[in-house]
């Protein structure tokens, strides 16, 4: 399979949605659609992951990601 997407670009678009959802200078009328878009992406990703097979090393990788997330939270 040829990878035709760019994860950094997808992350940037998600951050733009987040920025729109949390912008304190606009009303909820404008924030809410941005948050809805984040939910739509979340629901789709959850569904797609649910239907993917499990791969060798996946559990270890997920554990490592969780550990890194905890470190980021504790640094705050």
GROMACS elastic network, one bead per residue, 0.5 to 0.9 nm:
[ bonds ]
;  ai    aj funct       b0    kb
    3     6     6  0.81284   500
    5     9     6  0.81035   500
    5    10     6  0.81118   500
    6     9     6  0.53156   500
    6    10     6  0.64372   500
    6    11     6  0.87446   500
    7    10     6  0.50287   500
    7    11     6  0.60710   500
    7    12     6  0.85340   500
    8    11     6  0.50040   500
    8    12     6  0.61119   500
    8    13     6  0.86600   500
    9    12     6  0.50121   500
    9    13     6  0.62530   500
    9    14     6  0.86564   500
   10    13     6  0.51331   500
   10    14     6  0.62580   500
   10    15     6  0.86594   500
   11    14     6  0.50694   500
   11    15     6  0.61765   500
   11    16     6  0.86590   500
   12    15     6  0.50168   500
   12    16     6  0.62495   500
   12    17     6  0.87506   500
   13    16     6  0.50155   500
   13    17     6  0.63873   500
   13    18     6  0.86901   500
   14    17     6  0.50315   500
   14    18     6  0.62232   500
   14    19     6  0.85886   500
   14    37     6  0.88854   500
   14    38     6  0.70905   500
   14    41     6  0.87067   500
   15    19     6  0.60333   500
   15    20     6  0.85202   500
   16    20     6  0.61788   500
   16    21     6  0.85688   500
   16    34     6  0.87121   500
   17    20     6  0.50724   500
   17    21     6  0.61401   500
   17    22     6  0.87024   500
   17    33     6  0.89947   500
   17    34     6  0.52412   500
   17    35     6  0.69116   500
   17    37     6  0.70683   500
   17    38     6  0.65714   500
   18    22     6  0.61588   500
   18    23     6  0.84031   500
   18    34     6  0.69279   500
   18    35     6  0.69090   500
   18    38     6  0.73158   500
   19    22     6  0.52599   500
   19    23     6  0.57535   500
   19    31     6  0.87889   500
   19    34     6  0.83133   500
   20    23     6  0.53874   500
   20    26     6  0.86612   500
   20    30     6  0.76926   500
   20    31     6  0.57166   500
   20    32     6  0.85570   500
   20    33     6  0.85795   500
   20    34     6  0.56214   500
   20    35     6  0.77710   500
   21    24     6  0.87926   500
   21    28     6  0.81447   500
   21    30     6  0.76918   500
   21    32     6  0.61632   500
   21    33     6  0.74769   500
   21    35     6  0.50722   500
   21    36     6  0.86197   500
   21    38     6  0.86857   500
   22    25     6  0.88900   500
   22    26     6  0.87945   500
   22    28     6  0.89782   500
   22    31     6  0.64843   500
   22    34     6  0.86921   500
   22    35     6  0.83940   500
   23    26     6  0.60726   500
   23    27     6  0.83321   500
   23    31     6  0.69576   500
   24    27     6  0.74480   500
   24    28     6  0.89206   500
   24    31     6  0.87623   500
   26    29     6  0.79220   500
   26    30     6  0.63357   500
   26    31     6  0.69764   500
   27    30     6  0.55151   500
   27    31     6  0.63257   500
   27    32     6  0.86397   500
   28    32     6  0.55209   500
   28    33     6  0.86207   500
   29    32     6  0.58742   500
   29    33     6  0.75307   500
   30    33     6  0.62365   500
   30    34     6  0.73266   500
   31    34     6  0.54547   500
   31    35     6  0.65057   500
   31    36     6  0.88456   500
   32    35     6  0.50735   500
   32    36     6  0.61273   500
   32    37     6  0.86972   500
   33    37     6  0.62876   500
   33    38     6  0.87769   500
   34    37     6  0.51331   500
   34    38     6  0.65326   500
   34    39     6  0.88494   500
   35    38     6  0.50111   500
   35    39     6  0.63223   500
   35    40     6  0.86827   500
   36    40     6  0.61710   500
   36    41     6  0.86907   500
   37    41     6  0.62847   500
   37    42     6  0.85728   500
   38    41     6  0.52063   500
   38    42     6  0.61395   500
   38    43     6  0.86461   500
   39    43     6  0.60176   500
   39    44     6  0.85030   500
   40    43     6  0.52330   500
   40    44     6  0.62325   500
   40    45     6  0.86202   500
   41    44     6  0.51799   500
   41    45     6  0.60772   500
   41    46     6  0.85181   500
   42    45     6  0.51415   500
   42    46     6  0.60081   500
   42    47     6  0.85123   500
   43    46     6  0.51492   500
   43    47     6  0.61679   500
   43    48     6  0.86301   500
   44    47     6  0.51145   500
   44    48     6  0.60996   500
   44    49     6  0.85488   500
   45    48     6  0.50976   500
   45    49     6  0.60049   500
   45    50     6  0.84032   500
   46    49     6  0.52777   500
   46    50     6  0.60757   500
   46    51     6  0.88036   500
   47    50     6  0.51211   500
   47    51     6  0.65519   500
   48    51     6  0.53011   500
   48    52     6  0.64843   500
   49    52     6  0.51193   500
   49    53     6  0.82633   500
   50    53     6  0.82289   500
   54    57     6  0.88740   500
   54    58     6  0.67512   500
   54    59     6  0.85258   500
   55    58     6  0.53694   500
   55    59     6  0.82645   500
   56    59     6  0.77779   500
   56    60     6  0.88006   500
   57    60     6  0.53556   500
   57    61     6  0.61979   500
   57    62     6  0.86845   500
   58    61     6  0.50859   500
   58    62     6  0.61010   500
   58    63     6  0.85162   500
   59    62     6  0.51237   500
   59    63     6  0.60834   500
   59    64     6  0.85869   500
   60    63     6  0.50303   500
   60    64     6  0.61699   500
   60    65     6  0.86587   500
   61    64     6  0.50505   500
   61    65     6  0.62313   500
   61    66     6  0.87039   500
   62    65     6  0.50173   500
   62    66     6  0.62409   500
   62    67     6  0.86347   500
   63    66     6  0.51293   500
   63    67     6  0.62210   500
   63    68     6  0.86962   500
   64    67     6  0.50453   500
   64    68     6  0.62141   500
   64    69     6  0.85865   500
   65    68     6  0.51312   500
   65    69     6  0.61599   500
   65    70     6  0.86991   500
   66    70     6  0.62257   500
   66    71     6  0.86913   500
   67    70     6  0.51273   500
   67    71     6  0.63398   500
   67    72     6  0.87825   500
   68    71     6  0.50614   500
   68    72     6  0.62918   500
   68    73     6  0.87055   500
   69    72     6  0.51131   500
   69    73     6  0.62658   500
   69    74     6  0.86828   500
   70    73     6  0.50582   500
   70    74     6  0.61358   500
   70    75     6  0.86002   500
   71    74     6  0.51094   500
   71    75     6  0.61672   500
   71    76     6  0.89127   500
   72    75     6  0.51806   500
   72    76     6  0.67269   500
   73    76     6  0.54683   500
